[in-house]
Structure formats: C-alpha cells, structure tokens
Amino acid sequence: MATEFYTLELSSGRDMSFAYAEPPGGSDDWILLANPLGTTLEVWSHVVLRCTAAGFNVLRYELPGHGFSTAPEDLDSTTIHTLVQDVFELLEHMEIQTLDAWIGVSLGAAIGVAFASRYANRVTRLVVCDTITCSPVNAGVPDFFRTRSAILGGAGGTDDYVADSLQRWFGDDWLGANEDEAERVRFCMLDATVEGLQTCLAALSSPTFDLRLWASRAGLHIRSALLLVGENDSPGLYQMMEELQMDLQGGLRMRNPGAVVRLIKIQGAGHVPFVDSLDSFLALIFAFLAG
C-alpha cells in the first residue's frame, strides 16, 4: 500500500512531513516510530504492516531535511531539544495526548528519551534502540560527527555517505545476502539531503546533547522501558546503553520500586535491527507491549 504523506508547518517555520496508518477496525492506541539519522519514514514499512495488524495506529515523521521535511536555514540551529519540540507540535496537531509506545532507533531513540524527560505522561512505553548517550564533546572523544559533516559538505552529495552507512550498519555479508532489502533501505536513504544530514549531525555534535542528564527524569515520566542493541553494532555501545538502562530504571523506581528495565542484545543484528533482524526485533517489541 502506498504511503500517504502529510505536511505540518512548524512554529519554527519549517515543514515537517509525516504519515500515519490505522489498523482494520480502528484503535485508540498509538505507536510512534522514530527514524535513525539518514533514513526516511518508508524505512519502517515492514514494521508498520505488522503493528497495524496487531491493532495499533502508527505515526511516522521525517527529520529535518529528510524526505519532504525542510531543513532550517541555520544548519547549526538543530539540537535534540528542537527535535523534541517538532514531535510535540506533531502530537498536538494530531490530537494525540498519549503514545502507547515510542519506538526509536539511534537518533530517533535519543529524541525519545529527551521527549519523555521533558513531557510527563505523554509516552507510556519507551523503546530505546542502538543509541549513544551523549555528544562526542561530552564523552571526551574526537567529534566524528563534525568530521562526517565536513566530508558531506565537500562531497556535494550523499552517495558515499549512504554507502558507508549501509556498510557500517549491516556489514558486507548481510548486504550481499539480502540485496533486495539492502536496495530498499538505500533508496529510503537517498531522500535525505546533505543539509538534512548536516543539521542532524549538528544536533548529535552539540554540547547540549547528553541523555545522562535526562534519563532518570524520563524514567519518572513513563510506565516502562525496553532497551535493545544489535549484537554487531559499534564496540562500546552496549556499555553506554547499560548506563542509560540504570538511569531509566532509577527514574521508574521513584514511582514503582519494583520496576525493571531490560537491556537485550539482539543476536545477529547491527545498528538498525528492525531491518536485518525484523522477526527477532518485533517479537521483543510485541512481548514488551503486551506486558
């Protein structure tokens, strides 16, 4: 089924592109799917079909400069906080008071933690997948996001960035064995502009990006959380997410002393597990949503 796109003019003056899908028979439960950097909302197509079949409404949106969403004139103006504000305005526009679940991967997961920290009781269940916890400057490491942004600016196009991202996310073996799915994802990524990538890289590079400052408060504002990480994702990411797990669990236990936040490693998965390990990913998601 073809995706029908809608456009919302944000208070910043930018346009946000979004789409939603409804299950047969209708539902009051909403899931928001938040994209990894460099992908458009169509990357979630397989997940949308399974979620609507399970009885959920599904909302997706495009990051700045991705798909039909416009980028700001000042590419350095995008922060995690402005990305949170964008989603808040979308939910207000859609008259969605509470999300049954926010499912985010990479940048989409980071935005979810920040959103839950800022807005109490707007997200019931939070699923955080394969995200770093802070900007390089806050982690005390070289700023590879600025390096990538500079390379993008010099290249004048996204082809090399897309090819490099696919290789890092999935690896050559998976790409070679799954050519059709790899091409589908590549096609989704080609609709992200240089400006869109650079402005979102600026958000990840910003000193204002630090989930370690917000995760406990996010836990206080939700009912439950699940953390997922691909077995083959970047070395060290699991340890970063362990810290996030403890912070979210600490916040949850302020309301429910027995709360437990699970951190699960998805075997065989890379950075975007709903692509290379769809069935395993969804089995964990649906078990969590049923809890």
Secondary structure, 3 states (H helix, E strand, C coil): CCCCCEEEECCCCCEEEEEEECCCCCCCCEEEEECCCCCCHHHHHHHHHHHHHCCCEEEEECCCCECCCCCCCCHHHCCHHHHHHHHHHHHHHHCCCCEEEEEEECHHHHHHHHHHHHCCCCEEEEEEECCCCECHHHHCCCCHHHHHHHHHHHHCCCHHHHHHHHHHHHHHHHHHHCHHHHHHHHHHHCCECHHHHHHHHHHHHCCCCEHHHCHHHHHHHCCEEEEEEECCCCCCHHHHHHHHHHHHHHHHCCCCCCCCCEEEEECCCCCCHHHHCHHHHHHHHHHHHCC
